[in-house]
Amino acid sequence: MAEAPLLQALCASGQKVCFADFKHPCYKMAYFHELSSRVSFQEARLACESEGGVLLSLENEAEQKLIESMLQNLTKPGTGISDGDFWIGLWRNGDGQTSGACPDLYQWSDGSSSQYRNWYTDEPSCGSEKCVVMYHQPTANPGLGGPYLYQWNDDRCNMKHNYICKYEPEINPTAPAEKPYLTNQPGDTHQNVVVTEAGIIPNLIYVVIPTIPLLLLILVAFGTCCFQMLHKSKGRTKTSPNQSTLWISKSSRKESGMEV
């Protein structure tokens, strides 16, 4: 998936982030400051679905990198957001599978057929750990697979974590951009924020085009009026000298006759 320009530079927790081309999915990072407010896999799944989305599925490495960049924006210095893994929509159903077959049993909760995986070293460990998180522990010491950042790990489904939702592209967004806010509890009542751009130029076009015939008519009338006024002004200017010359001529002849 090619990376598209975000309509908003800041990726705030609890805010739905969409793209300017309205062709790519929207996402929401649900991060909870309070550990007690974090949720289980099933609770995260239901929270996304209640808002018309699904728990995140990842189609390829490009989408993985996009999510990583959004998490990096989320955890910039000064935001107060630190360690805390995120549930994604990958899980497996069934008990007693051998570790060799285990990785092939994972599936996406939204029905995606994507085979893309980004496991941390030696993961999945299987056993009782059936649901998958994306590591987000920037302050933890690196392990054998490097920092615990953005790779995947299987965990017990009743563990409490943050989560990431995924939504269909916004076709006709109506809500204006609002100030980002932080999600405080799973049943967040804030309205999802959809960032939009004002269509100023299209609106001007709709206003200007119907007025063009009227403007042309006004210009023609104004030009005709100016031409007539100019023509009359020239006519008066030409006749004045003739009238003056004729009067002087008659007067001179009378004076000549009197002298004779």
C-alpha positions in Angstrom: 0.0 0.0 0.0 1.6 3.3 -1.1 1.9 5.8 1.7 -0.6 8.6 1.2 -0.4 12.1 2.6 -2.1 12.5 5.9 -4.6 15.3 6.3 -3.2 15.9 9.7 0.4 15.8 10.9 -0.3 15.0 14.4 -1.6 11.5 15.2 -3.4 11.9 18.5 -4.6 9.1 20.7 -8.3 8.4 20.4 -8.5 10.3 17.1 -9.5 8.8 13.8 -6.8 9.7 11.2 -7.8 9.6 7.5 -6.0 10.4 4.2 -6.5 13.2 1.8 -7.2 10.9 -1.2 -10.1 9.1 0.6 -8.8 5.8 -0.9 -6.8 4.5 2.0 -8.2 3.1 5.3 -8.6 5.3 8.4 -7.0 4.4 11.7 -7.4 5.1 15.4 -4.7 4.6 18.1 -6.5 4.0 21.4 -3.9 4.6 24.0 -4.8 4.7 27.8 -2.6 6.5 30.3 -4.2 4.5 33.2 -3.3 0.8 33.1 -6.6 0.0 34.7 -8.4 1.4 31.6 -6.6 -0.9 29.1 -8.7 -3.7 27.7 -8.6 -7.3 26.7 -8.4 -8.6 23.1 -12.2 -9.2 22.9 -13.0 -5.8 24.5 -10.7 -4.1 22.0 -12.4 -6.0 19.1 -15.8 -5.0 20.3 -14.8 -1.4 20.8 -13.6 -1.1 17.2 -16.7 -2.8 15.8 -19.0 -0.6 17.8 -17.6 2.4 15.9 -17.9 0.7 12.5 -14.3 -0.5 12.3 -12.3 -3.6 13.0 -9.2 -4.5 15.1 -6.2 -3.7 12.9 -5.2 -6.1 10.1 -2.0 -5.5 8.2 -1.8 -6.3 4.5 1.9 -5.8 3.9 5.1 -4.2 5.0 4.1 -0.8 3.7 1.1 -0.7 6.0 3.2 -1.9 8.9 5.6 1.0 8.3 2.7 3.4 8.1 1.5 2.3 11.5 5.0 2.6 12.9 5.2 6.2 11.8 1.9 7.0 13.3 3.0 5.4 16.6 6.2 7.5 16.5 4.1 10.6 16.1 2.0 9.5 19.0 5.0 9.0 21.3 7.0 12.2 20.5 8.7 13.8 23.5 6.3 15.9 25.6 3.2 13.9 24.8 3.3 11.9 28.0 2.8 8.6 26.2 5.3 5.9 26.8 5.3 2.1 27.1 2.2 0.1 26.2 1.6 -2.6 23.7 -1.3 -2.5 21.2 -3.7 -5.2 20.3 -3.9 -6.0 16.6 -6.5 -8.3 15.0 -4.4 -11.4 14.7 -5.3 -14.5 16.8 -5.7 -18.2 16.7 -8.4 -20.5 17.9 -7.9 -24.0 19.4 -5.8 -25.7 22.1 -3.0 -28.3 22.1 -1.4 -27.4 18.8 2.3 -28.2 18.5 4.7 -25.2 18.3 5.7 -26.2 14.8 2.1 -25.9 13.4 1.2 -23.0 15.7 2.3 -20.0 13.5 0.2 -21.2 10.6 -3.0 -21.2 12.8 -3.1 -17.5 13.3 -5.9 -15.6 11.4 -7.2 -12.1 11.2 -10.4 -11.3 13.1 -11.8 -9.2 10.2 -11.5 -12.1 7.8 -8.5 -10.7 5.9 -6.4 -13.3 4.0 -3.2 -11.4 4.4 -0.2 -13.7 5.1 2.1 -10.8 6.2 3.7 -11.3 9.6 6.2 -9.3 11.6 7.0 -11.6 14.6 9.6 -10.7 17.1 12.5 -13.2 17.4 11.3 -16.6 18.8 7.7 -15.6 18.5 5.0 -16.8 18.5 5.5 -18.8 21.7 2.0 -20.4 21.4 0.7 -22.4 24.4 -1.9 -20.3 26.2 -0.9 -17.2 24.3 -3.4 -16.9 21.4 -3.9 -13.1 20.7 -1.3 -10.8 19.2 0.0 -7.4 20.2 2.3 -5.0 18.5 5.2 -4.3 20.8 5.5 -0.7 22.0 8.0 -0.5 24.8 10.5 2.3 24.0 12.0 2.4 27.5 12.6 -1.4 27.8 16.1 -2.8 27.3 16.5 -4.4 23.9 16.2 -8.2 23.7 17.6 -10.8 21.3 15.5 -9.4 18.5 16.4 -5.8 19.3 14.1 -3.1 20.8 10.6 -4.1 21.7 9.1 -1.8 19.1 6.5 -2.6 16.5 7.3 -6.3 16.1 4.5 -8.7 17.1 4.2 -11.0 20.1 1.5 -13.4 21.1 -0.1 -12.9 24.5 -2.9 -14.2 26.6 -6.1 -12.8 25.3 -7.3 -11.6 28.7 -4.3 -9.3 29.2 -4.9 -5.6 29.2 -3.4 -3.5 26.4 -4.1 -0.5 24.1 -5.4 -1.2 20.7 -5.5 0.0 17.0 -8.7 0.2 15.0 -9.0 0.2 11.2 -11.9 1.7 9.2 -13.0 1.9 5.6 -12.0 5.1 3.8 -14.1 8.2 4.5 -16.0 8.9 1.2 -18.0 12.0 2.3 -16.5 13.3 5.5 -18.7 15.9 7.2 -17.1 16.6 10.6 -14.6 19.5 10.7 -11.1 19.1 12.2 -11.1 19.4 16.0 -8.5 19.6 18.7 -7.0 16.1 19.4 -8.0 14.4 22.6 -6.8 11.4 24.6 -9.0 8.4 25.1 -9.5 7.7 28.8 -11.8 4.7 28.8 -12.9 1.9 26.5 -16.4 3.2 26.1 -15.2 6.6 24.9 -18.1 8.8 24.1 -16.2 11.3 22.1 -17.2 11.6 18.5 -14.6 10.3 16.1 -12.7 13.1 14.5 -12.6 13.1 10.7 -10.2 15.7 9.3 -11.4 17.5 6.2 -10.3 20.3 3.9 -12.6 23.2 3.0 -13.6 23.2 -0.7 -13.3 26.9 -1.2 -12.3 26.9 -4.9 -15.2 24.6 -6.0 -17.7 26.8 -4.2 -16.4 29.9 -5.9 -16.7 28.2 -9.3 -20.3 27.4 -8.6 -21.0 31.1 -7.8 -19.0 32.7 -10.6 -20.0 30.6 -13.6 -23.8 31.5 -13.5 -23.0 35.2 -13.3 -20.8 35.3 -16.5 -23.7 36.0 -19.0 -25.0 38.9 -16.7 -21.5 40.4 -16.5 -21.1 40.2 -20.3 -24.5 42.0 -20.8 -23.5 44.7 -18.4 -20.2 45.2 -20.2 -21.9 45.4 -23.6 -24.4 48.0 -22.3 -21.7 50.0 -20.7 -19.6 50.0 -23.8 -22.5 51.1 -26.0 -23.4 53.9 -23.7 -19.8 55.2 -23.7 -19.6 55.0 -27.5 -22.8 57.1 -27.9 -21.7 59.7 -25.4 -18.3 60.0 -27.2 -20.0 60.3 -30.6 -22.3 63.1 -29.5 -19.4 64.9 -27.8 -17.4 64.9 -31.1 -20.4 66.3 -33.0 -20.8 69.3 -30.8 -17.1 70.0 -31.0 -17.1 70.1 -34.8 -20.1 72.5 -35.2 -19.0 75.2 -32.7 -16.2 76.6 -34.8 -18.3 76.8 -38.0 -21.1 78.7 -36.3 -18.6 81.2 -34.8 -16.9 81.8 -38.2 -20.2 82.4 -39.9 -21.2 85.1 -37.5 -18.0 87.0 -37.8 -18.2 86.9 -41.6 -21.6 88.5 -41.8 -20.7 91.2 -39.4 -17.6 92.2 -41.5 -19.7 92.5 -44.7 -22.2 94.9 -43.1 -19.4 97.1 -41.8 -17.8 97.3 -45.3 -21.2 98.4 -46.9 -21.6 101.3 -44.4 -18.2 102.7 -45.3 -19.1 102.8 -49.0 
